[in-house]
Amino acid sequence: MMDACSWAMGARTDAGVRNALTVAAVALAATALAALPRAAHAQIPVAEYAARRAALAARIDSGVVLAFGRREPVNHWPPFYQAPHFRYLTGFLESNAAFVMVKRGGTVTSTLFVEKPNARTALYLGDRKTPAEVANDLGLQARYTDELQHVADSLARTGLPVYAISDAQSAEFEGRDTLSFGRNFVAELALRNRGVKVADLTRAVEQLRARKSGAELAIIKKAAEISARAHEEVMRTIRPGMKESEIQAVMEATYRKLGADGPGYTSIVGAGGNSTVLHWPASFREAKAGEVVLMDVAAYYDGYSADVTRTLPVDGSYTPEARTVYQIVLDAQKAAERQIKPGVARNVPTDSAYVVLKAGLARLDLIESPTASFDPPPGLCPGTWANADGTCPQWYLYVYHGFIHGIGLDVHDPGQFSNVPPFRFQDGDAFTIEPGIYVRDNVFKDLPDTPRNRAMIAHAKAAAVKYRNTGVRIEDDYVLENGKLVRISLVPREIDEIEALRRKAVVQ
């Protein structure tokens, strides 16, 4: 039985009614937001930054360490986020800065190079900090960046090795990032000073970043808390006829109101078939009754990003098909949770989640068996996903991403779960668990016509039609503290919890 609200949400409406529902949802969100407390920003103590630099210095015998902040964006004015490695070592948040640390004879000196104030730049970006202000705020001696080249050249001529820390946006851009000021600066330094030894110190910083301090964990928890409240707002306000972009707006307005600096990454909001696209950017497509909407949206707070995903019924209840897929994904997430404790290898919880997902896909007849394979087209099943004989597991057609990654200054934080030891969970870890199943409408499109594929399609075709355009991902944030796993993104995730919250929503 549907109550009046459920009927209104599920009914087909004309454009006027849809607009009224959207206005009502936004008004409801605004009313709720007005009552929510705004978060006060935490801070990393200055002494902690000094300890980080000391720990890095301890990893080299002697040498010159160079790190660079991000350039000021010039294309379409995207938000400026400081380069994570640079922020980790300095806490300095202005653009176009550099950091030089010299270790020689057991003595370590650190200098921050900042952009000289410019009257015209100030019109656009405001006043820049002077070296004296930097020294007062961060406890670092500072100079202007117009001295950087001379200082670096002088140090290079001493014979000390130069250790560069990448300022590329992420490891994915290593070797092909054309916007890296730091990379270019170091390359030119080596050309001017033949014989200088240049080594990469990025991995050392990643290893230091892997274990989060108490101050860092407090900030990450706040980012997750704010993100959770934003997801709850959407659970209360989403209606059939709302555009994906409107859902995104409700989410982002909520965490902005609660003190977030902005999104931790480009918000992903996909309804219906768009829910099966991993990184679907919110569009003007309307969410329809009977569909699910997948929302991978989280806040960036005081330099640290959360990462939270929920998949909701657009109207009051999940369809039987969506409910079935959702429960499999939730069971997979819980299976991973049960495996995590200090000392456990990072692959163990992921493997446990895969077991649940494969078995579920087999029960739904979307695959022939958990071990069955298919013949992929070129490029579909790369690297470690492929079998030794060139085939690909059938489950890969519906499950095509990893489930666990670190969070922190980057939404995919390095060190802890990259190819950098250690590879086991430890206290101080902050990470996500995000299993998913995605049944695309065209799941068998472009597959080679082979006997193996024909047999698979004959087996799975009916199920693929039954569950088509259903993408479900559930992602939560966690920390390991005092040997215990703690879920910090406390958003409703049980089907009954979500449906109960949806039914309580009132259309004004």
Buried (B, 14 or more C-beta within 10 A) or exposed (E): EBEEBBEBBBEEBEEEBBEBBBEBBBEBBBEBBEEBEEBEEBEBEEEBBBEBBEBBBEBBEBBBBBBBBBBBEEEEEEEBBBBBBBBBBBBBBBBBBBBBBBBBEEEBEBBBBBBBEEEEBEEEBEEBBBBEEBBEEBEBEBBBBEEBBEBBEEBBEEEBBBBBBBBBBEBEBBEEBEBBBBBBBBEEBBEEBEEBEBEEBBBBBBBBBBBBBEBBBBBBBBBBBBBBBBBBBBBBBBBBBBBBBBBBBBBBBBBBBBBBBBBBBEBBBBBBBBBBBBEBBBBEBBBBBBBBBBBBBBBBBBBBBBBBBBBBBBBBBBBEBBBBBBBBBBBBBBBBBEBBBBEBEBEBBBEBBBEBBBBBBBEBBBBBEBEBBBBBEEEBBEEEEBBEEEBBBBBBBBBBEEBBBBBBBBBBBBBBBBEBEBEBBBBBBBBBBBBBBBBBEEBBEEBEEEEBBEEBBEBBBEBBEBBBBBBBBBBBBBBBBEEEBEBBBBBBBEBEEBBEBBBEBEBE
